[in-house]
Amino acid sequence: MSQRGMLPPSEENRAAMSNKRPISPFMLGSHYRFQITSVMSFLHRMTGIALWVGAFGLAWWLLAVAAGGEAYTHAAACLASPFGKFVLFGFSFSLVYHLLNGIRHLLWDIGLGFEIPEVYRSGYTVAILSVVFTVLIWFFALRGGA
């Protein structure tokens, strides 16, 4: 037995410990280089959280609309402020990205797009289309509609 009552490492563990390669992608820095797949997965989770938080903001706005008068005026002023527009832009990007990446995952569920070049191509496509669609939504919204 080694220190503190722990068992000595097995032959496999000793071989793994002698290897200088990292054993986990969570070892950031010089050991791990981000890949599009890990970035897309992380961003999908973050946009899901943003949509969950944004649902409360949407409920607040709907309650203000239902209350009318001063409550709606206050809500409209908050959303029209620069910070409000920034939050709305982030919410709309989250919605578009989560939708497109969800479609990508549905395609994976039916067995399409598992080859590495296809995974990278679909990842870049989702990222680019998310930005393009969000900018188009805001272009038409700030212009006064379609």
Phi, psi and omega in degrees: 000146178265193181303152173056030174072016180271148177287149177292152181296146178288173180300318179297315181294323178297319179295319179293322181288332180283340179287135184273359180284148177292151181255000183212141178289351181276001176272086186283175180101225184283348184274334188227130177256125180300143177241160182300325182295318180289323179294318180295321178296314179298315181294325177297318179293317181293321178291329174297318177294318179298322178292324178296314178293319180297333177298325176292321176296321177295319177296319177300315180296317179297321176295322178293321177297316181294323181287327178070190175052233186293325180297316179291320179300318179295315180297316180296322178294320178297315183287336180276348179291161178303319178294320178297319178293324177297316179295317179296322177297315178298320178295317181292322175297316180300318181296313181294313182298314182297322177296309183294319179289330174295321175297320177300317179292324176297322176296322176295322181298331178266006173094014180258145170081029181271346178292143186305314178299323180291323179297315179293318180298314180292327178296311178295324179297314179298316181297314182292313181295328178298315178293314182298312181295321178295316179296319178296318177302313181288328176299311180289325180293317181284339179280342179110021177110178183274000000 
